[in-house]
């Protein structure tokens, strides 16, 4: 009998993805292990291999389709001698909320896979849900607002969908407040006022596509003249970054600790190590250590020196980690990755340098595997190369801490009544107060300062 090929879960937290590309077409014969498609998640593009052999009988989800739910049927494989066409399955929709995503993923497993995906579209979106989710949905079901159903003509619904507008934010001028074509056109041109907008930004209704600030997409667009901006849809990575960091600032009790580290000894050690690096036949050094390599190593050793701070909050318990797995923030177009350097305390500066370079390079090309950017107990975010002197970073859940590193700069300071100059670097530690208290965070940061100011101690 025909074999269903389903959307794979490429990570433990994946609920949907984009079917970026098909490597096969209907009628092609495939064997187990053949690459048949590429799936794009919020973090990476990964190849999908065939598990069984047979002939591709039907492709149900076209390449380029976004919001494909995990376990949704994407194609049908026919075994030898089979010619029966598979019954088409409804194409998955983009989720409107995290709850809807979970329900949709569950409803597409096993015998429930053929149920219409429109059931998921009835779920209302939370205040922080990305606006793109509504603009991509194919459902014609009325959206919900706090006051109940939004009444609109079919033409108005279609025009609103094409314009990416939220009907619940448009004031209707038709009978009994019904939204009509003219209302949508006015909202599209920016001439219409947001529905029931008070002097301050109102909380987003349950059915609106809202920005983290609480305003709907239509409300934001109404503030700016048409043609004065370019509307760039948020991709999967940007949506996840927005959702996770909004959740972090809203639910994780942050506190911040800042101090200055004198790094003259570090700079001298780095210069000496790089100068002594072996050269290849072309005279190119085998390695070149960066200041960030020393920072990652020092942070890993500090976490091991203060094990109670090498922790993450787990709801009703605290996880104390046995190794210093340090995530390194890497900026990429449209967002950021946090690949994890595992067991930093066991690795040399050269090993850390090579691993960070490899992870960062593959992060920028979105070729990291999920296990390479998931996990870890703490992060390092270094903006020193951009000349940033001081900043406070947002914790990346479930991490308990994140170290924000500023630029090294020459400063004047006083020592025993004498005026001197030295190279200093300002660092700020953001802590999750549920797992790392103030005194514990201070102890961790002091351990880091001791190591970064005396790098020879990292070699002991």
SULWOZI-V237605 format. One record per residue. N is the residue number from 1. PSI is psi as a letter, one per 20 degrees, with the letter a starting at -180 (* if undefined). OMEGA is omega in degrees with one decimal (none if undefined). Layout:
N/PSI/OMEGA + N/PSI/OMEGA
//
This chain:
1/q/-178.7 + 2/q/-180.0 + 3/p/178.6 + 4/p/171.5 + 5/p/-174.1 + 6/r/177.6 + 7/o/-176.6 + 8/q/171.9 + 9/o/-174.9 + 10/i/175.0 + 11/r/-178.3 + 12/h/-176.4 + 13/i/-177.3 + 14/p/177.5 + 15/h/176.8 + 16/r/178.4 + 17/a/179.4 + 18/p/174.6 + 19/n/-169.9 + 20/g/-173.5 + 21/q/170.7 + 22/p/174.7 + 23/i/178.9 + 24/r/175.4 + 25/r/-179.3 + 26/p/-178.9 + 27/i/179.0 + 28/q/175.5 + 29/p/-178.9 + 30/q/176.2 + 31/r/178.4 + 32/p/-179.4 + 33/i/177.8 + 34/q/175.7 + 35/p/-177.1 + 36/h/-176.9 + 37/r/172.5 + 38/p/-179.7 + 39/p/179.9 + 40/o/174.5 + 41/a/178.7 + 42/i/-174.4 + 43/h/-171.0 + 44/r/172.2 + 45/p/-174.8 + 46/q/-179.9 + 47/q/178.5 + 48/p/-178.2 + 49/q/175.5 + 50/p/178.2 + 51/h/-179.9 + 52/r/175.9 + 53/q/-178.6 + 54/a/-179.1 + 55/p/177.5 + 56/o/-177.3 + 57/h/-176.5 + 58/p/171.7 + 59/o/-173.6 + 60/h/179.3 + 61/p/-177.1 + 62/q/177.7 + 63/q/-176.0 + 64/i/-179.7 + 65/p/178.7 + 66/r/175.7 + 67/k/178.6 + 68/p/-175.1 + 69/q/172.9 + 70/p/-179.5 + 71/j/172.7 + 72/q/-179.4 + 73/p/-178.6 + 74/h/178.3 + 75/r/179.3 + 76/p/179.6 + 77/p/179.6 + 78/p/175.8 + 79/r/-174.3 + 80/p/177.5 + 81/i/-179.2 + 82/p/179.0 + 83/i/-176.6 + 84/p/178.7 + 85/q/178.9 + 86/q/176.9 + 87/p/-177.2 + 88/q/177.0 + 89/q/177.2 + 90/q/-179.9 + 91/p/-179.0 + 92/q/176.4 + 93/r/172.3 + 94/p/-177.9 + 95/q/178.7 + 96/i/177.6 + 97/r/179.3 + 98/h/178.5 + 99/g/179.8 + 100/h/178.5 + 101/g/-178.7 + 102/g/-180.0 + 103/g/-178.6 + 104/g/179.8 + 105/h/179.1 + 106/h/-175.1 + 107/i/-178.9 + 108/j/178.9 + 109/q/174.9 + 110/c/-175.1 + 111/i/-179.8 + 112/i/-173.7 + 113/h/-176.9 + 114/i/179.7 + 115/q/-177.9 + 116/p/178.5 + 117/i/179.9 + 118/h/178.5 + 119/h/179.4 + 120/h/-176.5 + 121/i/180.0 + 122/i/-179.7 + 123/p/-178.9 + 124/q/-176.9 + 125/q/177.4 + 126/r/-175.0 + 127/h/-175.2 + 128/j/-177.7 + 129/p/179.9 + 130/q/-175.7 + 131/h/-178.3 + 132/h/-177.6 + 133/g/179.7 + 134/h/-176.4 + 135/h/-178.9 + 136/i/-173.8 + 137/q/-179.2 + 138/j/-176.5 + 139/q/176.2 + 140/j/179.7 + 141/q/-179.5 + 142/q/176.1 + 143/r/-176.7 + 144/q/170.9 + 145/r/-179.1 + 146/h/-177.4 + 147/i/179.0 + 148/b/-175.3 + 149/q/174.8 + 150/o/-179.3 + 151/p/-179.0 + 152/q/177.3 + 153/q/178.3 + 154/h/179.7 + 155/g/179.4 + 156/h/178.9 + 157/g/-178.9 + 158/g/-179.4 + 159/h/179.6 + 160/g/178.8 + 161/g/-179.6 + 162/h/-178.6 + 163/i/-178.7 + 164/k/-178.1 + 165/q/178.5 + 166/o/-176.9 + 167/h/-176.6 + 168/i/-179.3 + 169/j/-177.5 + 170/p/177.5 + 171/p/-178.5 + 172/q/179.3 + 173/j/179.6 + 174/a/179.9 + 175/p/179.4 + 176/k/176.7 + 177/j/-179.1 + 178/p/177.3 + 179/p/-178.3 + 180/r/-176.4 + 181/g/-177.0 + 182/h/179.8 + 183/g/-180.0 + 184/g/179.6 + 185/h/178.6 + 186/g/178.6 + 187/h/180.0 + 188/h/-178.3 + 189/i/-179.8 + 190/j/-178.8 + 191/i/-177.9 + 192/q/175.7 + 193/q/176.9 + 194/q/-178.4 + 195/p/175.6 + 196/l/-177.9 + 197/o/176.3 + 198/a/-176.9 + 199/h/175.9 + 200/r/-179.6 + 201/p/-176.5 + 202/q/172.5 + 203/q/-179.6 + 204/q/177.8 + 205/r/-174.1 + 206/h/-176.1 + 207/j/-176.7 + 208/q/174.0 + 209/o/-168.2 + 210/q/170.3 + 211/r/178.9 + 212/h/-179.6 + 213/i/178.2 + 214/i/179.1 + 215/q/177.6 + 216/r/178.5 + 217/g/-179.6 + 218/h/179.1 + 219/h/178.7 + 220/g/-178.9 + 221/h/-178.0 + 222/i/-178.2 + 223/i/-173.9 + 224/p/179.5 + 225/q/177.4 + 226/p/-179.5 + 227/i/-179.2 + 228/j/-177.6 + 229/r/172.0 + 230/p/-178.7 + 231/o/-177.9 + 232/o/179.5 + 233/q/177.6 + 234/p/177.3 + 235/a/-175.6 + 236/g/-179.1 + 237/g/-178.1 + 238/h/177.9 + 239/g/-178.3 + 240/g/177.6 + 241/g/-179.8 + 242/g/-176.9 + 243/g/-175.5 + 244/g/-177.5 + 245/h/172.7 + 246/g/177.7 + 247/g/-178.7 + 248/g/-177.6 + 249/h/-178.7 + 250/h/-172.4 + 251/i/-178.9 + 252/p/179.8 + 253/n/-178.9 + 254/q/159.7 + 255/r/-167.2 + 256/p/177.8 + 257/p/-175.8 + 258/p/171.6 + 259/r/179.5 + 260/p/177.8 + 261/p/175.0 + 262/p/-171.5 + 263/k/177.9 + 264/g/179.8 + 265/h/178.4 + 266/g/-177.8 + 267/h/179.0 + 268/g/179.3 + 269/g/179.1 + 270/g/-179.3 + 271/g/-178.6 + 272/g/179.6 + 273/g/-179.7 + 274/h/179.9 + 275/h/-178.5 + 276/j/-179.8 + 277/p/179.0 + 278/q/-178.7 + 279/q/174.4 + 280/a/-175.9 + 281/h/178.1 + 282/j/179.2 + 283/j/-179.5 + 284/p/-178.8 + 285/q/-178.5 + 286/h/178.7 + 287/r/175.8 + 288/o/-177.4 + 289/q/175.7 + 290/r/175.0 + 291/h/-178.6 + 292/h/177.6 + 293/g/176.4 + 294/h/-178.8 + 295/g/-179.8 + 296/g/179.8 + 297/g/-179.5 + 298/h/-179.6 + 299/h/176.8 + 300/g/179.0 + 301/h/178.5 + 302/h/178.5 + 303/h/178.5 + 304/h/179.0 + 305/h/178.2 + 306/m/-171.4 + 307/h/179.5 + 308/i/178.6 + 309/i/176.9 + 310/m/-164.6 + 311/q/172.1 + 312/q/179.4 + 313/p/-177.2 + 314/l/174.5 + 315/f/178.6 + 316/j/-179.6 + 317/r/177.0 + 318/p/175.7 + 319/p/174.2 + 320/o/-171.2 + 321/q/-176.1 + 322/i/177.7 + 323/r/177.1 + 324/n/176.5 + 325/o/-171.7 + 326/p/175.7 + 327/p/-179.0 + 328/o/-178.7 + 329/p/179.7 + 330/o/178.8 + 331/p/175.8 + 332/q/178.3 + 333/p/177.4 + 334/j/-179.5 + 335/b/179.6 + 336/q/173.6 + 337/q/172.3 + 338/m/176.7 + 339/q/-172.1 + 340/p/171.4 + 341/o/-173.8 + 342/q/174.8 + 343/l/-177.8 + 344/h/-175.1 + 345/i/-178.0 + 346/i/-170.7 + 347/q/177.4 + 348/r/177.3 + 349/h/-179.7 + 350/g/178.1 + 351/g/178.4 + 352/g/-179.6 + 353/g/-178.4 + 354/h/-179.1 + 355/g/179.0 + 356/g/178.5 + 357/g/179.9 + 358/g/-179.1 + 359/g/-179.4 + 360/g/179.3 + 361/g/179.7 + 362/h/175.6 + 363/g/-178.4 + 364/h/176.7 + 365/j/178.3 + 366/l/-179.6 + 367/j/178.7 + 368/q/172.0 + 369/q/-177.4 + 370/h/-177.6 + 371/i/-179.0 + 372/i/178.1 + 373/j/176.1 + 374/q/179.7 + 375/a/-175.6 + 376/q/-179.5 + 377/i/-177.2 + 378/r/-178.8 + 379/q/171.3 + 380/p/176.5 + 381/o/-174.2 + 382/o/176.0 + 383/j/-179.5 + 384/h/-178.5 + 385/i/176.5 + 386/j/179.2 + 387/j/-179.8 + 388/p/-176.8 + 389/h/-173.9 + 390/p/173.9 + 391/r/177.3 + 392/p/-176.0 + 393/q/176.9 + 394/p/-179.6 + 395/p/178.2 + 396/n/-176.8 + 397/q/6.1 + 398/j/-179.3 + 399/q/178.7 + 400/i/-177.5 + 401/r/169.3 + 402/p/-178.3 + 403/o/177.4 + 404/p/-173.0 + 405/p/178.2 + 406/a/-176.1 + 407/q/172.0 + 408/p/-178.4 + 409/q/178.7 + 410/p/-179.5 + 411/q/174.5 + 412/p/179.5 + 413/r/-179.9 + 414/p/177.7 + 415/o/179.9 + 416/l/176.0 + 417/j/179.7 + 418/q/176.5 + 419/p/-178.7 + 420/r/173.7 + 421/q/179.3 + 422/r/178.1 + 423/p/-176.6 + 424/q/178.8 + 425/p/178.7 + 426/p/177.6 + 427/q/178.5 + 428/p/179.0 + 429/p/172.9 + 430/p/-176.8 + 431/q/169.6 + 432/o/-173.0 + 433/i/178.8 + 434/h/-177.3 + 435/h/-179.1 + 436/o/178.7 + 437/r/-176.0 + 438/g/-178.9 + 439/h/179.5 + 440/g/176.7 + 441/h/178.5 + 442/h/177.9 + 443/g/178.7 + 444/g/-178.4 + 445/h/177.0 + 446/h/177.8 + 447/g/177.6 + 448/g/-179.7 + 449/g/179.6 + 450/h/-178.8 + 451/g/-175.4 + 452/h/178.1 + 453/i/177.9 + 454/m/-172.2 + 455/h/178.4 + 456/h/-179.9 + 457/h/178.5 + 458/i/-178.6 + 459/i/-176.8 + 460/*/none
//
